[in-house]
């Protein structure tokens, strides 16, 4: 007990003591001093989580991952239906997670260059890679169709149907060889090595087709086109300049008008055949990969560049609407599925993109147009991981029993089988799946990143989980190391208990799946983490203080008047600063005296001076990051008006 008083308060270097009210103020009986722990849950749960448990968060609450179809890129839960990233996992469909599509790898013999393009004819898909062109049939038989010769390198390819009688028997394929080597033509032939011929003096580095013409780039800043025979130089138009020759043309796309991609940005030809720049924002960042492999999809242009991916929608006389659509643009550096878009291909509802990350690893993603309220304009999903290769070409083929998405994998190639009807691969028995992969969920905290939670179990709901087809579950707390929780190998629901010491502010989950074969995929329906919140509590002290003249203390009569004692208490409440309290047991702590100070008149006996009982409340004051006691005068306010501590 503080000397002479029930408790003392130190403020601005002065220590003053106070006496607590007792029954009848007779100096005995219970003192009017009470300490309570005040705290309440502030956990916020999404609507889906409400359906998995209705207990208060301090007893038990679920963290539910019900669907991932709203895209990847969130390292922390911000809204429902999104995830951090995935490797060989397909999360595109509501309330369903599947293994990613199987990568069918094709070795291109003697290839020593990146695959830079695909074209299709005679029920075969052809790939150009440096000095060679390869043909791939439905049975994955690879044939070297053409060797263009040492020192030669194919740069682009296109199929042109034309309007002249020469093309009435079918389309021809054209392979661009750069500015110094004439283009090649391939006529239809069942033998992939036959039908090849070369122009005498027609040059192009890039090619693009429309309904009735073939566009080419004979020089770094020139474009021309032909409507009849591309092998005849006389049939080509005058070459039109596009910008200056310091920056090469990287892509050509025709969508009603001709778009020309260059190292310093995008150009469009007006009605007078003048090339006009439409991307002044790219002129200050010229790069050989700007506009490389740009494509038209669903009525607008999709343009890769070293800063990301841009969507350009032509509004006619009203100009362009330009929207960033870069995959993983908001994610952290811990997410590997990010980087430069190297190739694009457009399907019915899905835009496929190859992404090369800073570590040299490539991924194929699928994106759809965002719905209202989603992160847009494209909702992206990683589908497969290609490993440490660069993908410079994507191509959709519809020639076989199922559509195929062909991709370049460094010097080789591969493809993914797509469903014949619809989008969901489980509707098509021809689809195949990767036998292993990982799904990373975002960190979840019930939107209370400071309060501690204790987690007790993880529930996996899914179909076709067995001892051979299973999901290994990992977790980590507050960004720490990954810990193994257990294996889910039972359907429709498997519960994995967590160790009793599993506690922290945020939890992350990782699911690693294993399948015995590339058929009959597991189907993940939901993941639920159950736990309880442990909100921080604050001690609130309630005290009733005697305020009167000639107040008896344990050391004699108080020299302050009752009005002065009451004025002291009110000054503490009005100051809004912490004061040092020494309680009846002699414990010291910092507290805030809360306004207002209550007053109640006590009974007056005879000629004794009147007495007021003042009720005050004091909240303990210890910031969580600096819990130590503070010396008098060691605090003040910083430039923002907040309490600052030494």
Beta strands, then each sheet from edge to edge (+ up, - down):
strand 1: 7-11
strand 2: 14-18
strand 3: 33-38
strand 4: 61-65
strand 5: 85-87
strand 6: 89-90
strand 7: 98-99
strand 8: 104-106
strand 9: 117-121
strand 10: 124-129
strand 11: 132-136
strand 12: 142-147
strand 13: 156-160
strand 14: 172-176
strand 15: 184-186
strand 16: 196-198
strand 17: 207-209
strand 18: 214-219
strand 19: 222-226
strand 20: 240-241
strand 21: 249-254
strand 22: 258-262
strand 23: 265-269
strand 24: 275-277
strand 25: 295-297
strand 26: 300-305
strand 27: 308-314
strand 28: 320-324
strand 29: 340-346
strand 30: 351-356
strand 31: 362-369
strand 32: 378-387
strand 33: 394-397
strand 34: 404-409
strand 35: 412-417
strand 36: 436-440
strand 37: 452-463
strand 38: 470-477
strand 39: 483-488
strand 40: 492-497
strand 41: 503-504
strand 42: 507-514
strand 43: 523-534
strand 44: 538-548
strand 45: 552-553
strand 46: 556-557
strand 47: 579-582
strand 48: 588-601
strand 49: 611-620
strand 50: 635-637
strand 51: 643-645
sheet 1: 2+ 1- 47+ 48- 49+ 44- 3+
sheet 2: 4+ 43- 37+ 40-
sheet 3: 4+ 43- 37+ 41-
sheet 4: 5+ 36- 42+ 38- 39+
sheet 5: 6+ 7-
sheet 6: 8+ 35- 34+ 33-
sheet 7: 9+ 10- 11+ 12-
sheet 8: 13+ 14- 15+ 16-
sheet 9: 17+ 18- 19+ 20-
sheet 10: 21+ 22- 23+ 24-
sheet 11: 25+ 26- 27+ 28-
sheet 12: 29+ 30- 31+ 32-
sheet 13: 45+ 46-
sheet 14: 50+ 51-
end
